[in-house]
Amino acid sequence: MKAVIQRVSNAAVTINGTVKSAIEGGLLVLLGIEDADGEEDIAWLSNKITNLRIFNDEAGVMNRSLLETGGDLLLVSQFTLHASTKKGNRPSYIRASKPPVAIPLYEKMKARLEQDLGKSIGTGEFGADMKVSLLNDGPVTIIIDTKNRE
């Protein structure tokens, strides 16, 4: 799994002119899924996302997690995170999982994040043409790949 994690002041997903989900203060997570992903990736990534210390404490130092701040989370599927640009100028998405594999993993990731946070999270709609708006706070953007756990 690949995740782009952005600390946001607000974020929203709009589909066909209707806002599906919106959050104030928290994290926008763009999630790419590949066939090699599984339960271990979900557990590890959810723990990492909910515990990343990227929110300011009283001294203005990034020292607090989403769990500690009580912020919201918006999870959006994004197969383009697995784009290969090695050959030519048209990206290949061969590594991105197809819906029969990706949708159940996306739903499990959503459920695990909700369990770890102890509350519901916002989502996009898998496979939909989504318009994602955000106000990146900081800016703070972290990229995590569960296959490269640095």
C-alpha positions as CSV (number, residue, x, y, z in Angstrom):
1,M,0.0,0.0,0.0
2,K,1.1,3.5,-0.7
3,A,-0.3,6.4,1.2
4,V,0.1,10.2,0.8
5,I,-0.8,11.7,4.1
6,Q,-1.6,15.4,4.3
7,R,-2.2,17.4,7.4
8,V,-5.2,19.6,6.5
9,S,-7.1,22.5,7.9
10,N,-10.1,21.1,5.9
11,A,-10.7,18.7,3.0
12,A,-13.7,17.5,1.1
13,V,-14.6,15.0,-1.6
14,T,-17.2,16.0,-4.2
15,I,-18.8,13.6,-6.6
16,N,-21.2,14.8,-9.4
17,G,-21.5,18.2,-7.7
18,T,-22.4,16.7,-4.3
19,V,-20.1,16.7,-1.3
20,K,-19.8,13.1,-0.2
21,S,-17.4,13.7,2.8
22,A,-15.8,16.8,4.4
23,I,-13.5,17.2,7.4
24,E,-12.2,20.1,9.5
25,G,-8.7,19.7,10.9
26,G,-7.0,16.3,10.5
27,L,-5.6,14.1,7.8
28,L,-6.4,13.5,4.2
29,V,-5.1,10.1,3.2
30,L,-4.8,9.1,-0.5
31,L,-4.4,5.3,-0.6
32,G,-3.1,3.2,-3.4
33,I,-3.5,-0.6,-3.3
34,E,-1.6,-3.3,-5.1
35,D,-2.2,-7.1,-5.3
36,A,0.6,-7.9,-2.9
37,D,-1.1,-5.9,0.0
38,G,-2.8,-7.7,2.8
39,E,-3.9,-7.6,6.5
40,E,-0.4,-7.0,7.7
41,D,-0.1,-3.9,5.5
42,I,-3.5,-2.6,6.7
43,A,-2.6,-3.1,10.4
44,W,0.9,-1.5,10.1
45,L,-0.3,1.5,8.0
46,S,-3.3,2.2,10.1
47,N,-1.1,2.3,13.2
48,K,1.4,4.5,11.5
49,I,-1.3,7.0,10.2
50,T,-3.1,7.3,13.6
51,N,0.1,7.7,15.6
52,L,2.2,9.9,13.3
53,R,3.3,12.9,15.5
54,I,2.7,15.6,12.9
55,F,0.4,18.0,14.8
56,N,1.7,20.8,16.9
57,D,1.9,20.7,20.7
58,E,1.6,23.7,23.0
59,A,5.1,24.8,22.1
60,G,4.4,24.7,18.3
61,V,6.5,21.5,17.8
62,M,5.1,18.7,15.7
63,N,4.8,16.3,18.6
64,R,1.1,15.1,18.7
65,S,-0.7,12.4,16.7
66,L,-4.2,12.3,15.2
67,L,-5.3,10.1,18.1
68,E,-4.1,12.8,20.6
69,T,-5.7,15.8,18.8
70,G,-9.0,14.1,18.1
71,G,-8.8,15.3,14.5
72,D,-10.8,13.8,11.6
73,L,-9.6,11.6,8.7
74,L,-10.7,11.5,5.1
75,L,-9.6,8.4,3.2
76,V,-9.6,8.5,-0.6
77,S,-8.7,5.6,-2.9
78,Q,-6.1,6.6,-5.6
79,F,-4.9,3.9,-7.9
80,T,-2.6,6.4,-9.7
81,L,-0.2,6.2,-6.7
82,H,1.1,3.0,-8.3
83,A,1.8,4.6,-11.6
84,S,4.9,3.5,-13.4
85,T,6.5,6.2,-15.5
86,K,9.6,4.2,-16.6
87,K,8.7,4.0,-20.3
88,G,7.4,6.8,-22.4
89,N,5.2,9.6,-21.2
90,R,1.9,7.6,-20.6
91,P,1.9,6.2,-17.0
92,S,1.2,2.5,-16.6
93,Y,-1.1,1.4,-13.8
94,I,-0.4,-2.3,-14.0
95,R,0.7,-2.5,-10.3
96,A,-2.6,-1.1,-9.1
97,S,-5.1,-3.7,-8.0
98,K,-8.3,-4.1,-9.9
99,P,-11.6,-3.5,-8.1
100,P,-12.3,-7.1,-7.1
101,V,-9.0,-7.1,-5.0
102,A,-8.8,-3.4,-4.2
103,I,-12.3,-2.7,-2.9
104,P,-12.3,-5.3,-0.1
105,L,-8.8,-4.1,1.0
106,Y,-10.0,-0.5,0.9
107,E,-13.0,-1.3,3.0
108,K,-10.8,-3.2,5.5
109,M,-8.5,-0.3,5.7
110,K,-11.4,2.0,6.4
111,A,-12.7,-0.3,9.1
112,R,-9.2,-0.6,10.7
113,L,-8.7,3.2,10.8
114,E,-12.2,3.6,12.4
115,Q,-11.3,1.0,15.0
116,D,-7.9,2.5,15.7
117,L,-9.4,6.1,15.9
118,G,-12.5,5.1,17.8
119,K,-14.7,7.0,15.4
120,S,-16.1,7.1,11.9
121,I,-14.0,8.6,9.1
122,G,-14.9,10.3,5.8
123,T,-14.3,8.5,2.5
124,G,-14.5,9.0,-1.2
125,E,-16.2,6.5,-3.5
126,F,-14.1,3.8,-5.0
127,G,-13.8,4.2,-8.8
128,A,-15.8,7.5,-8.9
129,D,-14.6,10.7,-10.6
130,M,-13.9,12.6,-7.5
131,K,-13.0,16.2,-6.9
132,V,-10.8,16.5,-3.8
133,S,-10.3,19.9,-2.3
134,L,-8.0,20.6,0.7
135,L,-6.2,23.3,2.6
136,N,-2.8,21.7,3.4
137,D,-1.7,22.8,6.9
138,G,2.0,23.5,7.1
139,P,2.3,22.2,4.5
140,V,2.8,18.8,5.9
141,T,2.8,15.9,3.4
142,I,4.2,12.4,4.2
143,I,4.5,9.5,1.8
144,I,4.5,6.0,3.1
145,D,4.9,2.7,1.2
146,T,4.2,-0.4,3.3
147,K,6.7,-2.3,1.1
148,N,9.5,0.1,2.0
149,R,9.2,0.6,5.8
150,E,11.9,3.1,6.5
